[in-house]
Amino acid sequence: MRWLGGATLASLVGAYLVVRAFEHISGGAQNAVVNVVKPGLFVATWTAITTGSGMHDVTKRVRSLREKAMSWGRRLDAR
């Protein structure tokens, strides 16, 4: 469960920073478009960071499985 906590915390902080940067760029405008875009930007950033983190873990596991498969293949070929 530690991996979930780390990814969630990183996503939360990253999404918050992106929304704050957007607020800074938009000059603190408070119109309907900005108010609609901010939650969408938060969710999109949260999703992107979480997905990236998950894909990093998946890539690591796939590489590990490939190495184990190659090791078993070499052992079977040696017989």
PLY file of the C-alpha trace (Angstrom):
ply
format ascii 1.0
element vertex 79
property float x
property float y
property float z
element edge 78
property int vertex1
property int vertex2
end_header
0.00 0.00 0.00
3.02 2.30 0.33
3.24 2.68 -3.45
-0.34 3.95 -3.52
0.31 6.55 -0.84
3.42 7.84 -2.59
1.73 8.10 -5.98
-1.33 9.76 -4.45
0.72 12.32 -2.56
2.88 13.12 -5.59
-0.23 13.48 -7.76
-1.91 15.76 -5.23
1.10 18.05 -4.92
1.77 18.10 -8.66
-1.84 18.85 -9.54
-2.02 21.60 -6.92
1.15 23.22 -8.28
-0.13 23.08 -11.86
-3.43 24.71 -10.88
-1.59 27.41 -8.90
0.64 28.08 -11.91
-2.45 28.32 -14.11
-3.99 30.82 -11.68
-0.80 32.86 -11.78
-0.69 32.81 -15.59
-4.36 33.75 -15.90
-3.71 36.74 -13.65
-6.14 35.62 -10.99
-9.10 36.14 -13.27
-12.37 34.90 -11.85
-14.60 34.30 -14.83
-16.71 31.31 -15.82
-14.11 29.84 -18.19
-11.32 29.88 -15.61
-13.62 28.38 -12.98
-14.53 25.53 -15.34
-10.96 24.89 -16.49
-9.35 24.67 -13.02
-11.06 21.45 -11.83
-10.49 19.81 -15.21
-6.84 20.80 -15.13
-6.51 19.41 -11.61
-8.07 16.06 -12.56
-6.08 15.77 -15.80
-2.80 16.51 -14.03
-3.64 14.10 -11.19
-4.43 11.37 -13.71
-1.29 11.99 -15.78
1.02 11.83 -12.77
-0.65 8.73 -11.34
-0.60 6.97 -14.70
3.04 7.87 -15.26
3.96 6.52 -11.86
2.01 3.32 -12.47
3.56 2.81 -15.89
7.02 3.22 -14.37
6.25 0.38 -11.95
4.79 -1.78 -14.72
7.88 -1.23 -16.88
10.12 -2.26 -13.99
8.15 -5.46 -13.42
8.09 -6.35 -17.12
11.86 -5.95 -17.35
12.28 -8.15 -14.31
10.04 -10.83 -15.83
11.97 -10.68 -19.12
15.26 -11.16 -17.28
13.85 -14.14 -15.38
12.48 -15.67 -18.58
15.84 -15.27 -20.32
17.57 -16.83 -17.32
15.24 -19.82 -17.42
15.73 -20.08 -21.17
19.51 -20.19 -20.74
19.20 -22.84 -18.05
16.98 -25.00 -20.25
19.30 -24.59 -23.26
22.29 -25.63 -21.16
20.75 -29.05 -20.50
0 1
1 2
2 3
3 4
4 5
5 6
6 7
7 8
8 9
9 10
10 11
11 12
12 13
13 14
14 15
15 16
16 17
17 18
18 19
19 20
20 21
21 22
22 23
23 24
24 25
25 26
26 27
27 28
28 29
29 30
30 31
31 32
32 33
33 34
34 35
35 36
36 37
37 38
38 39
39 40
40 41
41 42
42 43
43 44
44 45
45 46
46 47
47 48
48 49
49 50
50 51
51 52
52 53
53 54
54 55
55 56
56 57
57 58
58 59
59 60
60 61
61 62
62 63
63 64
64 65
65 66
66 67
67 68
68 69
69 70
70 71
71 72
72 73
73 74
74 75
75 76
76 77
77 78
